[in-house]
Amino acid sequence: MPQEKFDSQEQRRRALEAAPSEVSDAQLVLQENARRFREESARLQAEQSAREQIQRDRQAWYTQQAQKESDLIRARIFAHCAQMEEEAKAARARAEAAMGPPSPSFRNEQLELEIAAGRRALAKHRGERVASAEKETGKDSGPAVPGFKP
């Protein structure tokens, strides 16, 4: 391409566009300070994150250790309770074996007391008819229980 001839103003404009723009010293210092500030901020943020992660890890470890200790204590308590229940069952079995069956006379006495109590309850619920019938015949409805008034 043949070189075109431009006037001096156009030549100067094109030269300025082609050359890199000059940056003042104040702008260079400002850019350098901003870059260092960003780097320092990123470093501090990374350090803070690392400290927080260490603290979270430490807390998780302590929580895990506490859970292990709690589980161990629960297992000991459960084993102790199971042992106490087994001992109580064995003691009950020994006591029942030592006592033997209840005597027949005791059963008869208890049966008679229950029958008498049932009769008294029936008489009480019959009301006036039974009371008036007893007055006419002069009989008591059953044996008197010591300490109770008929």
C-alpha positions in Angstrom: 0.0 0.0 0.0 1.3 3.3 -0.8 1.8 5.6 2.1 -0.9 8.2 2.2 0.0 11.6 3.2 -1.8 13.2 6.1 -1.6 16.5 7.5 0.4 17.0 10.7 -2.6 17.0 13.0 -3.8 13.6 11.7 -0.3 12.2 11.9 0.0 13.3 15.6 -3.4 11.8 16.4 -2.5 8.5 14.9 0.8 8.5 16.7 -0.9 9.1 20.1 -3.4 6.3 19.4 -0.6 3.9 18.6 1.6 4.7 21.5 0.7 3.4 25.0 -0.8 6.0 27.2 1.5 7.3 29.9 0.3 6.6 33.4 1.2 9.1 36.1 3.2 8.1 39.2 0.2 8.8 41.5 -1.9 6.4 39.4 0.8 3.8 39.6 1.1 4.1 43.3 -2.7 3.9 43.7 -2.9 0.7 41.6 0.0 -0.8 43.5 -1.7 0.0 46.9 -5.0 -1.5 45.7 -3.3 -4.7 44.5 -1.4 -5.1 47.8 -4.7 -4.4 49.8 -6.5 -7.1 47.8 -3.7 -9.5 48.4 -3.5 -8.8 52.1 -7.3 -9.0 52.4 -7.3 -12.4 50.7 -4.5 -13.6 52.9 -6.3 -12.5 56.1 -9.5 -14.1 54.9 -7.7 -17.4 54.2 -6.1 -17.3 57.7 -9.5 -16.6 59.3 -11.1 -19.4 57.4 -8.3 -21.8 58.5 -8.7 -20.8 62.2 -12.5 -21.3 62.0 -12.0 -24.7 60.3 -9.5 -25.7 63.1 -12.1 -24.6 65.7 -14.9 -26.6 64.0 -12.7 -29.7 63.8 -11.7 -29.4 67.4 -15.3 -28.9 68.5 -16.4 -32.0 66.4 -13.6 -34.0 68.1 -14.7 -33.0 71.6 -18.4 -33.8 70.7 -17.4 -37.2 69.4 -15.3 -37.9 72.5 -18.3 -36.9 74.7 -20.6 -39.1 72.8 -18.2 -42.1 73.2 -18.0 -41.4 76.9 -21.8 -41.1 77.2 -22.3 -44.3 75.3 -19.8 -46.1 77.6 -21.6 -44.8 80.7 -25.0 -45.9 79.3 -23.7 -49.4 78.5 -22.3 -49.7 82.1 -25.6 -48.6 83.6 -27.6 -51.0 81.3 -25.3 -53.9 82.3 -25.6 -53.0 86.0 -29.5 -52.8 85.7 -29.6 -56.2 83.9 -27.4 -57.7 86.5 -29.5 -56.3 89.3 -32.7 -57.7 87.6 -31.1 -61.1 87.3 -30.1 -61.1 90.9 -33.6 -60.0 92.0 -35.1 -62.8 89.9 -32.7 -65.3 91.5 -33.5 -64.0 95.0 -37.2 -64.3 94.4 -36.8 -67.8 93.1 -34.8 -68.8 96.2 -37.3 -67.2 98.5 -40.2 -68.9 96.9 -38.4 -72.3 97.0 -37.5 -71.8 100.7 -41.1 -70.9 101.6 -42.8 -73.9 99.9 -46.5 -74.1 99.1 -48.9 -72.5 101.5 -50.5 -74.8 104.1 -54.0 -76.1 103.5 -55.3 -74.7 106.8 -54.2 -71.3 105.8 -56.1 -71.6 102.5 -59.2 -72.8 104.3 -59.1 -69.9 106.8 -58.6 -67.4 104.0 -61.5 -68.9 102.0 -63.8 -68.8 104.9 -63.0 -65.1 105.5 -63.6 -64.3 101.9 -67.0 -66.1 101.9 -68.1 -64.3 105.1 -67.1 -60.9 103.6 -69.1 -61.7 100.4 -72.1 -62.6 102.5 -71.9 -59.4 104.4 -71.6 -57.4 101.2 -74.7 -59.1 99.8 -76.6 -58.5 103.0 -75.7 -54.9 102.9 -76.9 -54.5 99.4 -80.2 -56.3 100.1 -80.9 -53.4 102.4 -83.9 -53.2 104.6 -85.4 -56.6 103.8 -82.4 -58.5 105.2 -82.1 -56.2 108.2 -85.8 -56.6 109.0 -85.7 -60.3 108.4 -82.8 -60.7 110.8 -84.6 -58.7 113.5 -87.6 -61.0 113.2 -85.6 -64.1 113.4 -83.0 -62.7 115.8 -80.1 -64.1 113.8 -77.0 -62.3 112.8 -76.0 -62.3 109.2 -72.5 -63.7 109.9 -69.8 -63.9 112.4 -68.8 -60.5 113.8 -65.4 -59.2 112.8 -63.5 -57.8 115.7 -63.1 -54.0 115.5 -66.0 -53.4 113.2 -69.6 -52.6 114.1 -72.4 -54.4 112.2 
